[in-house]
Amino acid sequence: MKKQMFAALLICAMVLSMLSGTAMAAKKEKKPEPMPPTGNLDIADALTQELTVTVDGVETKVAEYIDVYIPEPSITDQKLSIFIPEGATKDSPIVLCVNNSGWMANSWAARTKVADDDPEKLAKYTSTDDKDKVGAILSRNFVLVSYGGRSRNGDPIDGKYDGHSPGIVADTKAVIRYLRSNADALPAGDVEKIVITGTSGGGALSTVIAASGDSPDYFESLYEIGAAGVEKNEDGSYSSSISDSVFAVIAYCPITDLGNADAAYEWTYRDARTALADIDFNDDPEKDPQIYYSADAATVMPEVSDVLAANYAAYVDGLGLKLDDGSDLTSANLKDAIVGLMETEIAESIEEIGVEQMRADIQAQDYNELPGVALDWLTINDDGSFSYDVDKHLTWVAANKQLKTVCAFSNRGLGWGNMNEDTLFGTPDFQYSAFEPYSWDNDAEAGNGCGKDDTGMSWDEFMQTEDGARLAKQIRMTNAIEYLNDKSGSAEAGKKAAHWYVRYGMNDRDSSFALETILRYSIANCADITDANFEFAWLMPHSGDYDVTEAYAWFDAALAQ
């Protein structure tokens, strides 16, 4: 990383687990987590401390403000830290870091505590890591905000599951509203220049925030938690006097469009499943239960995969999206669209890192000896010309890390797989709800309040009920694509961030290339977005913040526009 990207010493450690997932106490003796006074949202009452950090060998002061962002938090994690370097001004942008993965793990403490027992050791900390967004933020004298909130895997509160959608989305919007309500009192930071950033579930959360600014869809939830600027009217409707929109978004591998994610996954990987069917990846559920397929699941996967893939084709055909040349994007040419984006990335990578390094990158994977897995999905000639085979590429990706089970994102009650987002949805009385039609109709876990087994209704029948409409809204409120493609002109469509930076790795099987391509064209088709920067990242797995230099240079340019 260039010199200007060097991290701040102590402050970087205090948010280090945003980068590494590690959190330790600041001192050897453990003290209770600081809890600001509740009852108001005035930054003047925030807990404060001054930190001395070193950036590029120069000591500087950073002020930290710890406060609640709603008047009466239901969990201790519903608070935020605002880090303001001494060089920041009222014109400085604000970077809101989403502490989220898999739509869960929204802990404030895990991302704001000093990450080492020895303060003297921390005083010697210097980062030259290109993934260090904290250094990129503070070296630019930007304001850094880190916060915690409700989680879909959180314990029930008074017997109620409070972490379902739109819980963490509403919490994030409440943070933005807190910042705006304190705009004049903030020592530094421009609330009209907020960029939100996150990875995986946090990437999806970042994109839905960026797509749904000020949407009344969230007003009831915001009112219930006491978010700044939301009032309930005499007629039962809600109104808002403060905006929760953002200026820009930097998102990595977003797990979004969950209502269609299962179908997109099968549309993408159905043929790769067939190609790899005879390879014994793992027949021991104790070895890695996340990728273990039970025998029962294996007998139904081909049939279900075909149904879901067909559903996604119909969904894509109904979106009305346009390719860059103005022609229709349909299920018939979606694969060609994926190929076009992949080939663009390959060509750029040849220019940036070179032919030999790219060949070495492909050969370096540890699964290349599997029978039937060809390494010739990409052939690069010495002169920089190349040939690319998307089907072989998909098989290669699936051989790297076994594909998720069919119904990849909604399978809790099916009896196979344990990787799913079902606990993001449902009523407060139940831990989860199936949100894929097949999963609903075939749910076999009794007593969970969802599925045909518990309700007596098929998915189609249930969705005609009031409870079904509530579930549909929960799904919508986690989905940037739906807001991006909402052409109704209504307030519910939301205000869009003008600037979008989205990356998804070419070696990432946690979502699907089809879904991410649809996200890309949904961004490009949105008239309110003036800066759409999407790329498939060369051989990156499911991860984020791997191109901090490029991402924050992009943000610098966005600010200059």
N, C-alpha and C positions, 0 to 999 in steps of 0.2 A: 504494500500500500504506500502511496505517496505520503510525504511528511505531514501534509495537512490532515491526513486521515488518522493520525495517532490518537489513541483514546485518552480520555481523562482518567487519572489514576483512581482515586477513591470512588468517585461517582460511578465509574464503569463497574467497579466491583459491587456497588450497591444495586446495580441493575443487571449484574452479570448473568443471572439465571434466565434473563430474556434471551441470552445467547447460549447458555450451557445447561440450563435447567437445574443449577445447583444453588442452594441457599444455606448460609450458615449465620450464626450470630455475630454481631460486630465485636463483642467482647467475650472473654472466656466465661463470665457469669451470664446466665440467661436472664433477660428481663422481659416483662410482659410487652406485647406489641403496643405501641402508642395508639391511643384511641382519641381522636379529637372530640371536642364537645359537640353533642348533637343538638338538633332543634333549629338550626339555621344553616344557611349556605353562604356565609360571609367569610371570605378568605382572611379577613382581619382577625378572626378567631382561630385560624389554623395553627397547629403546632409548627414551629419553625426551628431550623438549625442551619448553621453556616458550615460548609465543608471546604477544606483546602485541598485542591486537586492540582495535578501537574499535567499540562498539555504541552507537548513538544518541548519538554524540559523547563517550561515556565510555570511557576505557581500561579494559580488563579483561584478566586473564590466562587463557590457555587452555593446559592441559597436553596434549601429544600423546604417546601410547604406541604404539610400533611393534613388532609382534611377529609371529611365525609362529603359526598356529592349529592346525597339525599338526606332529608332531615332526620329520619329514624331508620337506620339500616336494619335489615332483617338478619344479616350476617356481618361479622367483623370485616370481611373482605371488601365490603362496599365502601371503599375509600380510595383516595388517590394521593400520589406524590407528584409535585411539580418541581422540577429542577431548573433553576435559572442561573446560567453562568453570568459572571459580573460584566461581561461584554455585551450581553443581550440588551435590546432596546424595545420600545413599544412597537417597533416595526418588525421585530424578529418573528419568523414563523414558529408555529407550535407543532411538534411531532407527537402524535398520540399513539403510543405503542400498545397494541392489543396483546394481552397476556392470555393466549388461548391456543389450545391445540385440540383437535377432534371435537370442537364445540364444547370443550370442558377445560378444567385446570385453570380457572380464572382467579388465582391466588394473588392478593396484593403482597403479602409478606414474602412469598417466594421470589419476588422480583424486585424488592426494594431493600432487602437487608444486605449489609456488608457480607461479602462471600468468603471471608477468611477470619480466623481467630486472632491474627497478628496484624494490628494496624501498621506497624513498622514495615512489615513485609509488603503490605499494600502500597506503601509510599514509594516503593521501587517499581511499581507496576507500569509497564509500557506496552502498548499494543501496536503491532504492525500487521494485524490480521485484516484482510480485505473484507471479512464478514462482520467487522465490528461497527455496527451502526451507531452505538453510543458515542464512539470517537468521532464519527462523521457528523453527528448532530451537535455535540458540544464544541467541536473545533470550529464550527460555523457560527457559534454563539446563538444557536437555536434553543428554544425552550423545549424541554423533554417532559412529557407527562406519562406516567405509568399508573395503572389502576387495577383493581380487582373487582369481581362481581359474582353474581350467581352462576351456578354451573349445573349442567344437566346431570352430573353425577354427584351432586351435593346431597347431603342428608336431608330428609324431610323436616320441615319446620312446623311444629305443632301438628304433626301428622299429615302435612300437606307438602306435595312436591312443588317447590317454588322455582325450580330451575328450568321448567319447560319454556319453549318459545312463547313469547319473545323476550324472556327474562334477561339474558345477557345483551341482547340488542337494545332493549330499553335502558339497561344500566349504562351501556356505552353512550347512548344518546343523552342520558342524564349527565354524564361527565362533560360532554360538549356543552350542554346547557349551563352547567355550573361555571365553566370557563367564560361563557358569554355573559352570564349574570354578574361576574366579577371582572369584566373587561376593563373598567376604569380603575379598579383597585389593584389589578395585576401589576407588579413592578415592571414586568416586561412581557412581551408576547402579543402578537396580533391575532385576535380570534377570527379574523376573516382570512387567515392564511394557515388553517389547520390541515395537516396531512395525516391520515390515519394509515397505519401499517401493521401487517400481521401475516402469519404463515398457517397453511392448512385450514383447520376450522377458523383460525384467526384471520386467514386470508379471505375466507368466505364472509366472516363477520365484517371485515374491513370493506369488502365490496358492497355488501347490502347497506351499510351505513352510507357509503358514497353514492348509492343509487336511490336512496329513499329519504333524503333530507326533508324534514318538515312534513312528512306524510301523516295525515290524521289516523292512519291505520294504527299507529302506536300511542295515540294520545291517551286512551283509557289506561293502558299499562303505565305510561309515564305519570299520569295523575295518581294512580294507586300507590306509587312509590314516592310521591312528593317531589318529582323532578321540577326544576325551576321553569317557570313560565307557562305551565299548563293549568287551565282552570276548567271546572265543570259548570256548564250553564244551567239555567233554570229548566230548560226543556230536556235536560239529560245529555245534550251534546257536549263536546269539548272544544276548547279553543286554545291557541298558543300565542304568546307574546314574545317568545324567544326562539331563535332558529337552532336546529341541530344538524344543519348541513355542513359539509366540509369542502375545502378547496381542492384537495387532491387525495389520491390513494396510491399506496405502494403495496401490492398484494402478491404473495407467493403461493403456488399450488392450492388455490381455493377449493375447498370441499363445499360446493354450492349446488343450487338447483336440485335439492334432495328429492323433491317430488318426482323428478325424472332421472335421477342419477343411476338407479338400478337398471333402467332401460338403456341409458347411454352406455353403461358398462358392458352390457351384453351385445349391443350393436357394435361396439368396438372390439371386444375380445372373444366373441362367439367362435370364430374360426381358429383363434389361437388355442382355445380350450381343446378343440378337436385335434389340433396338430400335436399337442402335448399330452394327450389322453393316456398314452402308454408309458409315460415317464413316471417313475415312482419317486415323487418329491419327498413324501413324508407319510409313512403309514403308522406313525406313533403319535397319538394325540398328546402325550406327555412331553414330547420333544418341543413342539411349538403349536399349541392349540389354536393359535390364530390362523394358521394355514392348513389345518387338518380338515379334510372332507370326510364326513361319515358315509358309510355305505348307503344309507337311505337317501342322503342328499345326492350321491352320485347317480342314483337311478332316475332322478327327476330332472337333473340339471339340463340335459340337452333340450328337452321339451319346453321347460320354463324359459331357458335362454332364448329359444326361437320366438316365443310369445313376447318377451320383453323387448327383444331387438325390433320386432315388427311395431310394437307400441312406440318406440323411439322414432322410427321412420315417420310414422303418422304425426308425431309431435313436431318434428323438424319441419315437415311439409306445411304445418299450420302456422308457423311463426311469421312467415312473410318477410324473412330477412333477405338482404341483397349482398351479393359479393362486391368486391371493390370496383369491378367493372360495370356495376349496375344491373347485372343479370340476377335471376333468382337463385338463392341458396336453397337447395332441396336435399332430401335424403339420397337422391340419385347422384348428386355431385359433391356431397359432403366429404367423401373420402378424397376426392380430388382437391378439395379445399384444404384438408389436413396435409396432403402431400405438398401442396404449394407452400404452406407455412413451414413445414419441415425443411424443404429444399432451400428456402430463404435462409433459415438458421444455419444449415450446413454450409452454404456459400459464404455466409458471414464468418463462420468459424474457421473455414479454410484461410480466409484473409487474416483473421486475428491470431489464431494459434498454430496454423500450419498443418500440412498433410501428415507429416510423420507423427506429430503429437496426437492427432485424431486417430490414426491407425493404432497407436499405442494405447489410447484410451479404450478402444473397443476390445483389444486383446487382453487388457488388464483384468477384465471381469473373471471371477472365479467359477463361473458356471459354463464356460465355453466348451467343456468336454461332454456335456450332456448329449446323448444320441438324438439326432434329428433336429438339433438347433444349429442353424447355419450362421456363420459370421459374415456372410456376403450380403447382408441387408443393405450395406453401404460399401460401395467400391469407389475409392478415390484414386484417380490417376496422378502421376507425378506432376502433370501440368495444371492440376487443380480442377479438372473436369471430374464428374462423378456420376454414378448411377445409384438410385435409391429405390428400395422395394418396401413399401409400407407394411405389407402383410408379413414379410420376414422380420421386419422391425418389431411388430407387435408380438410375434412369437418369441423373439429375443428378449423383449422386456418381461414377458410372462415367465420366461425361464430364469430370469434374474431373481424374481421373488414371486412365489406362486400366487396366482390370481386370487382375489377375494371370491368367496362363494357366490353363487347366483343369489340374487336379491342382496347385493353386496352391502347396502346401506340400511336395509330394513329386513332383518331376519330373526329378530329376538324370539319370536314365538313359533318358529318353523322347525326347531329341533336340530338345526345344523348351523355352524358358524357362530362366532361370538364377537365379530367386528360389526358394529352397526351403530346407527344414530337414533334408534327408536326412542331412547330416553329423552331426546330433545322435544318430544311431542306428547300430548295427552292432557287429561284433566288433572287438577291438583290432587285428586283422590287416588290416582294410579301412577305407578312408576314409569310406564311407557305406553306408547301407542304405535302400532304398525302404521306406516304411511305409504307403503307400496300396495296397490290393489291386490296383487297376488298374495302378498304377505298377510293382508287383512283377511282375505277369504280362506286362507289356509292356516291361520293362527291356531296353535294347539295348546297354548298355555292358558289353562282355565283360571278365571278369577281376576284377570288383569283389566277388565273393563273394555277391551277392544276385540275386534275380530268377529267373524260370523259366529264363532262358538259361544261368545259371551253375549253378544247383542241380538243374535238371531237375524241379523241383516247382512246382506252382501255389501261389498264396498259401494257399489252403485246406489243401493238402497240407502245406506247410511249417509252418503254424501248429500242426500236430499233433505236430511234432517237438520235441525238447528245445531246439534252437536257436530254433525258433519261439516257444516259451514264454518264452525269454530275451528275445526282441525284444518280445513282448507286455508283459513286465514293464518293459522300458525305456520303452515308450510310456506305460504307466500312471504311471511315476514322474515324468513331466513334466506330468501332467494333474490339475489341481485338481478338475475336475468329477467325475472318477472317484472320488476320495476323498470328496468332498462327498456323493455319491449311494451310497456304500458303506454299506448298512444291515445288514451282516453282524454287527455287534457285536463283531467280532474286533479284536485289537490292530492288525492290518494296516490297518484303516480309518483309524487315526490320530486324534490329538487336534486339534480345530478351534479356531482363534482365535475368540474370542467376538465380535470387532468387525471389520467389513468395510466398506471404502470403496472402491468401484470406479467408474471413469469410462471411457466409450468415446465418441469424438466422432461427431457426426451427419454429419461430412464425412470419415469414415475408411473407406477401402476395403481396408486392409491385412489385416483379418480380416473378419468378417461380422456383421451385426446379428442374424442367427439364432443364431449361436454365443454371442454376448454375452448375448442374452436367455436362453438356456438356462443360462448361468453365473449370471445374476441369479436365476432361479428355483431353481437348485440351492442357492444361498446361502440364499434365503428358506425353502426346504423343510428345511434342516438344523436339527434341534432343538437342536443344541449352539451355534448362533449366535444371540446375543441382539440383535445390532445389525447389520442388513443395509442398507447405504446404497449403492444403485446408481442411476446416472443415465446416460442418453445426454446428452452435453454439447453445447450449442448450437453447431453448425457447426464444431466443432473437428476438425482433421485428425489424422493419426496422430502424437500427441505426448503429453507429460505435464507435470505440475507447473504447469499453467496456472491452477489455482485454489487456490494454496497457502494463502491466507487462510482459505478455506472448509474446506479439508482439515484444517488444524491446529486450527481452532476445533472441528471435529468430534472430533478426537482429544482435545482438552481436555475435551470433554463426556464422551467415553468413559471417560477417567480418573476423572471425577467420579462415575460410576455406581457 
